[in-house]
Amino acid sequence: MDADPPPSATTSEINRFWETARGRAGLGRLSVVTGTNAATAVPPPAWAFGATPEQADELLALVLAGTKTATASARWEYEVEGEELPRPGDLSIVLDGAGHPRALVRTTTVGVVPFREVGEDHARAEGEGDLSLAYWRDVHQRFFTATLQEVGRSFDDAMPVVCEGLQLLYPKRRGAREHSPELVDA
């Protein structure tokens, strides 16, 4: 699961980003006719990728370049934190390593599969390293081994992984691609 907002992310900064991003992404166009609703008035959750500011910046750069169109989290972390799994259509504000809002993304797909069954399409869509499944497994096994210790769990190749497809809505980049691998429904 991705990190909570770093301490430097302020509510006012996130609100300002949301106002700009939702307009530029074309969200809330009907609010002119129908009025404002919670989906377009309230900023979505804000979070950063990875476990360190450096990882957050590196992975955000891949999203902004249109290379990273997916992410993966350990389902166990959602359970421990009492959070619901993401759903297609959910919006998120992605923060950089210093906690500043930099991107608005929409969840396009969600599936839960055992770690060992995460496929090459998902690994490639994560946009990291050489885009191979072998690279993805190595990096994510190390990441999950470290982060799961914080919630009292251990890495296991049968552990459930939440595979999430992402679409960059703002800022718009040319050449961005959507990720929609076939996944088991959550």
C-alpha angles and dihedrals in degrees: 000000000000125000126268117249112294113244093261093064104101126199092235092051091049091047091051091048091048092052091053097039097048091051095046091045091052094244117150097021089139091054087083087066104025101031131245119311133189093259092063102026102051118065114242121241115295121216143149130235121248132004102282136047089248092054090046091054094043095050094042089054089056091051092049090049090053091243098108111061098153142042137190133216136179110258089214090068091058090050095049092047093044092236127147119242116257117265131209108272095031114136125217136182110224116214129207123235091274091053099255120138111250110156143029114213135180123214107237102176137011129191136161118218135157112271091247091055098054103122138225093255092059093044090052092047091055085068097213131139114331090343091243127137089235091057091045092051094048095048095042095046089055092045095048092044090057099039098042090059086068090062096041097257135115130223114265125173088227092055115123114257123196107223111198129187116213135200120200108228100170135057091027115224128190115244096024111151131204123236119222111154119169105265137172110260115257 
